[in-house]
Amino acid sequence: MKVNTGSQVTRRRFSAIAGGTLASFALGGTCHASEQQYADDGRITARPRAGVATSGTGARALGLGGTRDAILQVPAKASSPLPLLVLLHGAGGGAEGVLRRLGRVADEAGVAVLAPDSRDSSWDAIAGSFGRDVSFVNRALERVFEVVAIDPARVAVGGFSDGATYALSLGLINGDLFGRVLAFSPGFVVEGTSHGRPRFFVSHGIADTILPIDRCSRRIVRALQQRGYDVTFREFDGGHEVPSAIAREGMQWVAATGP
């Protein structure tokens, strides 16, 4: 399925997209190792390493992508190994913006955050198919796993708006890496082959006019639950946003151990 979404979504287009949400996800499948393969099918090969000592705290650029790079934020007070959240920005945004939105609550929760910039104005599969963005996220994760002690049981992916759509899609495809998926106001799910059994935290404003809740999160959550996934769903009075209370709850959910 090839999909494309702007800031506003027509009823016809969203009925077509959301109505088929998750329809093509199949359980099982094989893991592909080469860069071209994981770029095409959304698979990520990077994995946390044993015996790594965390080098430094605070936020720093990884120096991987020129003007569009990735930022690593390590909490000042944290136990080791750390939970990690790959945090994806919305359309037209970037790593700095999404960290300004959510970085403080991640630090409070003791969660390390990797915030990559998309290679273009939004994430590749939103407008077509998986490709350069998956490759870049994989490279950034490999770097993080070299310099930060990460708990393999607490690696999550999340995002806002288009970033939430991409997080849901990558989370299902890479559920053997991402045990938890955090989606603030997502639009839909891009097709792929699912792996693992991740848990989901989804939030959405009931007055959202950009990505209407009835055609977006409510359909996504229902489809996930029908397929046996564990889903925490928070609806709130508001629009296309992430209220501070929702952000805080989401980060605490990422940091939690066990169910």
C-alpha positions in Angstrom: 0.0 0.0 0.0 1.3 3.4 -1.0 0.0 6.3 1.1 0.4 10.0 1.3 -0.9 12.5 3.8 -0.7 16.2 4.1 -1.7 18.4 7.0 -5.4 17.8 6.1 -6.9 14.5 5.1 -10.0 14.1 2.9 -12.8 11.8 4.0 -12.4 9.6 0.9 -8.7 9.2 1.3 -8.8 8.4 5.0 -11.7 6.0 4.6 -9.5 4.1 2.1 -6.4 4.2 4.3 -7.8 3.6 7.8 -10.4 1.2 6.6 -7.7 -1.2 5.6 -5.5 -0.5 8.6 -3.3 -3.6 9.4 -5.2 -5.7 6.9 -2.0 -6.8 5.3 0.1 -7.5 8.4 1.0 -11.2 8.6 2.5 -12.9 11.6 5.9 -14.5 11.2 8.3 -13.9 8.3 12.0 -13.9 8.1 14.7 -11.4 9.2 16.7 -9.8 6.3 20.2 -8.6 7.1 21.4 -6.6 4.2 20.9 -2.8 4.1 18.9 -2.9 0.9 16.5 -5.5 2.3 15.8 -3.8 5.7 15.4 -0.5 3.8 12.8 -2.0 1.6 10.8 -4.0 4.1 11.2 -1.8 7.2 13.4 -4.2 9.1 16.0 -2.9 11.5 19.1 -5.0 12.3 20.8 -3.0 15.1 20.6 -4.6 18.5 21.7 -3.5 22.0 25.2 -4.7 23.0 26.4 -6.3 26.2 29.3 -4.8 28.1 28.8 -1.2 27.0 29.5 1.7 29.4 27.4 4.8 29.0 29.6 7.7 27.9 28.2 11.0 29.1 24.7 12.5 29.7 22.7 15.3 28.2 21.9 15.9 24.6 24.3 15.7 21.7 24.2 15.3 17.9 25.5 12.0 16.5 27.1 13.6 13.5 25.7 11.1 11.0 23.5 13.1 8.6 24.8 16.6 7.8 22.2 19.2 8.3 19.6 16.6 9.0 21.1 14.5 11.8 20.0 12.6 14.9 20.2 13.8 18.6 20.9 11.5 21.5 19.6 12.6 24.9 20.8 10.6 28.0 19.1 11.5 31.3 21.3 13.0 34.0 20.0 10.7 36.7 19.5 7.2 35.5 20.2 3.6 36.4 22.1 1.3 34.0 21.1 -0.2 31.6 18.7 2.4 30.4 15.4 2.2 28.6 15.6 3.8 25.1 12.9 5.5 23.0 13.4 6.2 19.3 11.3 9.4 19.0 10.0 10.4 15.6 8.9 14.0 14.7 5.8 15.0 12.8 5.7 16.2 9.2 7.8 19.3 8.5 9.5 18.9 11.9 12.8 17.7 13.2 14.6 16.2 16.1 15.1 19.4 18.0 11.4 20.2 17.8 10.1 16.9 19.1 12.7 16.9 21.9 11.5 20.4 23.0 8.0 18.9 23.0 8.8 15.7 24.9 12.4 15.6 26.0 11.9 17.0 29.5 9.4 14.3 30.5 11.7 11.6 29.1 14.5 12.9 31.2 12.3 12.9 34.3 11.3 9.3 33.6 15.0 8.2 33.2 14.5 7.3 29.5 17.3 7.8 26.9 16.0 9.2 23.7 17.2 8.9 20.1 15.6 11.6 18.0 16.5 11.2 14.3 15.6 13.7 11.5 13.8 12.2 8.6 15.7 12.4 5.3 13.0 14.6 3.7 10.2 16.7 5.2 8.5 13.6 6.6 9.1 9.8 6.9 9.6 7.9 3.6 6.9 5.3 3.9 4.2 8.0 4.7 4.4 8.9 1.0 5.6 5.7 -0.6 7.7 2.9 0.7 10.4 2.2 3.4 13.9 3.3 2.3 16.4 5.9 3.4 14.8 6.7 6.7 14.9 3.1 7.9 18.6 2.9 6.9 19.4 6.1 8.8 17.5 5.0 11.9 19.4 1.8 11.8 22.8 3.6 11.6 21.8 5.9 14.4 20.8 3.0 16.6 24.0 1.2 15.9 25.9 4.3 17.2 23.7 4.6 20.3 24.2 0.9 21.1 28.0 1.5 20.9 28.0 4.3 23.5 25.0 3.8 25.9 24.2 0.7 28.0 20.6 0.0 26.8 18.3 -2.6 28.4 17.2 -4.9 25.5 13.9 -5.5 27.2 13.1 -1.7 27.2 13.7 -0.5 23.7 10.7 1.5 22.3 9.8 3.5 19.3 7.3 6.4 19.4 6.3 9.6 17.7 3.8 12.3 17.1 1.4 12.6 14.1 3.3 11.4 11.0 6.0 10.2 13.4 3.4 8.2 15.3 2.2 6.6 12.0 5.8 5.7 11.2 6.4 4.4 14.8 3.4 2.1 14.6 4.5 0.8 11.3 8.1 0.2 12.3 7.0 -1.1 15.7 4.9 -3.9 14.2 7.6 -4.8 11.6 10.3 -4.7 14.3 8.4 -6.0 17.4 11.3 -8.3 18.1 13.4 -5.1 18.8 10.8 -2.6 20.0 8.9 -4.1 22.9 6.8 -1.0 23.3 5.3 1.4 20.7 4.2 4.9 21.7 1.9 6.7 19.3 0.7 10.3 19.9 -2.1 11.1 17.4 -1.3 8.7 14.6 -3.0 8.6 11.2 -2.7 5.0 9.9 -0.4 2.0 9.6 1.9 1.3 6.6 1.7 -2.3 5.5 4.5 -4.8 6.3 5.2 -8.2 7.9 4.9 -8.1 11.7 7.5 -9.7 14.0 7.3 -10.1 17.8 4.4 -9.0 20.1 5.0 -5.4 21.1 2.7 -3.5 23.5 1.1 -0.2 22.4 0.3 3.1 24.0 -1.9 5.3 21.8 -3.3 8.8 22.6 -5.5 11.1 20.5 -7.5 14.3 21.0 -11.3 13.9 20.4 -11.3 17.4 18.7 -8.4 16.7 16.4 -9.2 18.2 12.9 -5.9 17.3 11.3 -6.1 13.5 11.9 -9.7 12.9 13.1 -9.9 10.3 15.9 -12.8 8.3 14.4 -10.9 7.6 11.2 -7.5 7.2 12.8 -6.7 6.0 16.3 -10.1 4.5 17.1 -9.8 2.3 14.0 -6.1 1.6 14.6 -6.7 0.6 18.2 -9.6 -1.6 17.4 -7.6 -3.4 14.7 -4.7 -4.0 17.0 -6.9 -5.4 19.7 -8.7 -7.7 17.3 -5.2 -9.1 16.5 -4.5 -9.8 20.2 -2.1 -6.9 20.9 -2.0 -5.3 24.3 -3.1 -1.6 23.8 -3.4 1.3 26.3 -5.6 3.9 24.7 -6.0 7.5 26.0 -8.5 9.8 24.5 -8.4 13.4 25.7 -10.3 16.7 25.3 -8.1 18.6 22.8 -6.8 18.7 19.3 -3.7 17.7 17.4 -1.3 17.9 20.4 0.4 16.0 23.2 -0.9 17.2 26.6 1.7 17.2 29.3 -0.1 14.6 31.4 -0.4 12.2 28.4 3.3 12.7 27.6 4.3 12.0 31.2 2.2 8.9 31.3 3.6 7.7 28.0 7.2 8.1 29.1 6.6 6.4 32.4 5.0 3.5 30.4 8.1 3.3 28.2 10.4 3.2 31.3 8.4 0.5 33.1 9.6 -3.0 33.5 7.3 -5.9 33.1 3.7 -5.7 31.8 
